[in-house]
Amino acid sequence: MTYSIRTLIPADLPRLLALNNAAVPAVNELNADALAELVEHSHLAVAVVDDDAVETALGFAILFVSGAQYESENYRWFSGRSTDFLYVDRIVVADGFRGQGLGQVLYDAIFGAARREVLAEVLCEVNLEPPNPGSLAFHGRLGFVEVGQLSTKDDTVVVSLLAASV
């Protein structure tokens, strides 16, 4: 199979909602309205698709730049640290497609977008509590390093705040 990136379209939203909520607790659960609002206000929202079935998103990423009106605790922490970044609010790959290079395809597109916009860093967070060691290892292989930690959601989640130079 070969994979490509395409911009999200409104018809993707029901599938993305299912993918997102199947990935909890690696990402927070959303309802349809919250997901639509995230996509609408994002700087960039993309899907990874099989080139032979481009209508079906196998994964997605939602991204923000500095200056967005976005209330995420993690985004606000990064915004206090830098103004020259592309923030990965969420990146999700469908169960059954993990480990097949789709995350790398998404991050290649993310870093490509950051380079085109002449941004210095790509920023994201990965859960430490509840633990997500696979994602931490994956991000480490991509060159992400921890720049802080943050306890969120009334101390029920601890995240590693990560940065990678573009």
Number of C-alpha atoms within 10 A of each C-alpha: 7 9 17 15 20 16 12 19 12 9 10 15 17 14 14 25 19 15 19 25 16 17 17 12 15 21 17 11 15 15 12 12 10 12 17 17 10 17 20 13 15 19 15 19 23 21 27 25 22 16 13 11 10 15 14 16 22 23 25 26 24 23 22 22 20 18 10 13 11 14 8 11 13 21 23 15 14 23 17 9 10 12 14 18 23 26 26 21 19 17 21 25 25 18 12 8 12 13 11 11 13 25 22 14 17 23 18 14 18 23 18 13 16 21 15 9 12 12 17 17 21 24 26 24 29 23 21 19 15 13 15 14 12 10 16 20 11 14 22 15 10 13 12 21 17 18 14 13 17 17 16 13 9 7 9 9 15 19 21 20 22 22 24 19 14 17
